[in-house]
Structures are given as C-alpha cells and as structure tokens.
Amino acid sequence: MLIIVTYDVCTESAAGRKRLRRVAKACESVGQRVQKSVFECTVNEMQFEELERKLLAEIDVRQDNLRFCRIIEPVSVRVKQHGCFRSIDFDGPLIA
C-alpha cells in the first residue's frame, strides 16, 4: 500500500530539532521525501505498523503533529503530479 506521511515538529528547542531529525530519518528508511516534511512510502501492513510505532515514540504529541494517509490503489488514478520531481522506482533495477 502507498501511504503519505506528513509531520510538523516544533523546533524551538534543541530537543525539538533532535526529534525532527529522528522523525525524518525514520521516514527516509522506508520512503521517499517528496517535500520537506512529506514522504511517500510503499509498505505492507506490518511495515506500516512498525513505522507508526517508531514515529509515535519520537514525537511529542503536545507540540508536534503526525499524519498518515493511505492511498487506495490504483495510485495512478489517486495521485496527480505536476512540475519537476524525480521519483525513485523502488520496483525497478538498482543499477541503471
């Protein structure tokens, strides 16, 4: 399944800046950054639950915001893209 992960982490303190880096790193491990705080991730149900647990352990729910959006297949119908963006084909060959 394709999920969109968005987050807004309060970075007014050093602890907030550390949280932001840890949240971004967790998202980068399973997905592709499409904007500064937005990731597209293709995951199965178990990977989704693991990512959700990991991110919930990092954020401060009193200051931060975390959203998950599941995109129902087919993605080509649900996601429209305009402008310049170089996406990674995770299903394609690793070496071109």
C-alpha positions, 0 to 999 in steps of 0.5 A: 500500500502507498501511504503519505506521511506528513509531520510538523515538529516544533523546533524551538528547542534543541530537543525539538530539532533532535526529534525532527531529525529522528522523525525524518530519518525514520521516514527516509528508511522506508520512503521517499521525501517528496517535500520537506516534511512529506514522504511517500512510502510503499509498505505492507501492513506490518511495515506500516505498523512498525513505522507508526510505532517508531514515529509515535515514540519520537514525537511529542504529541503536545507540540508536534503533529503526525499524519498518515494517509493511505492511498487506495490503489490504483495510485495512478488514478489517486495521485496527480503530479505536476512540475519537476520531481524525480521519483525513485522506482523502488520496483525497478533495477538498482543499477541503471 
